[in-house]
């Protein structure tokens, strides 16, 4: 089990708490939601990127950031959220 993050943690309102819609919460407004501009920045894309470019950028970044490859859970979750914001919940 991992130690608690600095500054507390462990309460129901922490970064791992579930929001009302069943998703895990996180930093930022509305329990981890991010803007389209922030999602583009996270994936290193320009406005107007195609769905194929979004998928390719997500795949490239996830290869290094995936927890099974020694990456961070938090970074992988942010990359997945960015993809979801740009492509929609079923944009796989």
Helices and strands as residue ranges (DSSP letters): G 29-31, H 36-43, H 51-65, G 67-69, H 73-87
